[in-house]
Amino acid sequence: MSSHRNGRPVALWILQALLAALFLFAGGFKLATPVAVLASFSPLPGAFLKFIGVCEVTGALGLLLPGLLRVRTGLTPLAAAGLVIIMVGATVLTAATKGAAPALFPLVVGALLSVVIAGRRPRRARVLEGEVQPA
C-alpha cells in the first residue's frame, strides 16, 4: 500500500473537523443572533436564517459524531450532502446579491464537502463501483 493511501483518512478527518468548526460557528452565530438583526444582514427572512442555522449545526455534528462514536457512519456523507445543498443556495444567493467573487467561498466549501462525501461513502458502494477490491 502506498503512503498516499495511508494519509488519506487523516486528511479526511482534518477536513471534516475544519468544515465542522466552520458550520458550528456559522450556525451558532445564526442561532445566537436575534431574528431582527439576522433579517438586516440578508434578503432572506430571519426565521428562515434560524432554520439554516439549525441545519448547519446539525450538519456539523453529522460530519464528526458518527465517525467518532463509530455509530451509523453512513450518516456522515448524508450530513455533508445536506450541507452541500445549503452551500449551493449560499453560492447562488451571494452571486446574485454581491457578485461572483464573494460567491467563491461558499462554492469552495461546497466542493470540499463533496470530497467528504466521496471519501466517506460506504465501503459497499465503492466495491460495486470497482474502486475497492472485495476481500
Rosetta blueprint (number, residue, H / E / L):
1 M L
2 S L
3 S H
4 H H
5 R H
6 N H
7 G H
8 R H
9 P H
10 V H
11 A H
12 L H
13 W H
14 I H
15 L H
16 Q H
17 A H
18 L H
19 L H
20 A H
21 A H
22 L H
23 F H
24 L H
25 F H
26 A H
27 G H
28 G H
29 F H
30 K H
31 L H
32 A H
33 T L
34 P L
35 V H
36 A H
37 V H
38 L H
39 A H
40 S H
41 F H
42 S L
43 P L
44 L L
45 P L
46 G H
47 A H
48 F H
49 L H
50 K H
51 F H
52 I H
53 G H
54 V H
55 C H
56 E H
57 V H
58 T H
59 G H
60 A H
61 L H
62 G H
63 L H
64 L H
65 L H
66 P H
67 G H
68 L H
69 L H
70 R L
71 V L
72 R L
73 T L
74 G L
75 L H
76 T H
77 P H
78 L H
79 A H
80 A H
81 A H
82 G H
83 L H
84 V H
85 I H
86 I H
87 M H
88 V H
89 G H
90 A H
91 T H
92 V H
93 L H
94 T H
95 A H
96 A H
97 T H
98 K H
99 G L
100 A H
101 A H
102 P H
103 A H
104 L H
105 F H
106 P H
107 L H
108 V H
109 V H
110 G H
111 A H
112 L H
113 L H
114 S H
115 V H
116 V H
117 I H
118 A H
119 G H
120 R L
121 R L
122 P L
123 R H
124 R H
125 A H
126 R H
127 V H
128 L H
129 E L
130 G L
131 E L
132 V L
133 Q L
134 P L
135 A L
